[in-house]
C-alpha cells in the first residue's frame, strides 16, 4: 500500500527531490481499526543530552493493513554529513499510540542510505504517560558486553520529572535524561568522588562511557536494554527483586 505524506514540518519546502523511502509493519496478527494513521519522522539525533530535532515528517492514513509504504520528503540542504540522522514511526488511533519503533533506524549519513524498513512493536497501555522504565530500581547485569563485578551493585532509577540517579558501584551519581518514545539520552552526570577499589573504579568508568552512548531503550523479557545508535545493547539491567 503506497500512501502520500499529508504534512511536513512547518517551514520545509512543499516539493523536494529527496525523500526517505520505506515500509512499516508489525508481527502481530491483528487488523488495524478504521482511522489508524502512520506517523514517520526524520530526526537529527546528533546532540547528546538534547531532544532530537525533527527535519521532516509524514502523516499517512492507513486505508488497509500493513505493511504500509511511506515516503518522507526532506530538504537536503539541512543534512550535514558529520551529523547523525534516524527515522522513527508510530501507528496512532485518536491520539493513542498502538505501535511504535523500539530501536534506532539510521539514515543518510555515516554509511546509511535513504531507505528504512521499520518493524514496529505493540505499545503498552499507558506507556506514553508512564513509560515502563520509570519507577523500578534497575540493577546492571552487563555493561559494554563485559558483565559486572561479582557482588557489586550498579543501579539506576528514573523519575518521571526527567531525572536519573543511581550507584555506579562505589559512587552515587545523578543527572538528567530526555525521553521521547523509544529514544533516550542522558545529560551530564554529577556524582560523589570517593576512592574505590580498582575493579569498581573501572566499572564506574565503563558505566559512564556507556551512558554517553545511549540513544534508545527497550524492555525485553523483563530486562531493560539501553541501546546505542545502531540498536545494540550497551547496558542491560534487571528490576530490583
Buried (B, 14 or more C-beta within 10 A) or exposed (E): EEBEBEEBBEEBEEEBEBBBBBBBBBEEEEEBEEEBBBBBBBBBBBEBEEEBBBBBBBBBEBEEEBBBBBBBBBBEEBBEEEBBBBBBBBBBBEEEBBBBBBBBBBBBBEEBEBEBEBBBBBBEEEBBEEBBBBEBBBBBBBBBEEEBBEEBBBBBBBEEEEEBBBBBBBBEBBBBBBBBBBBBBBBEBEBEEEEBEEBBBBBBEBBBEBBBBBBBBBBEEEBBBBBBBEBEBBBBBBBEE
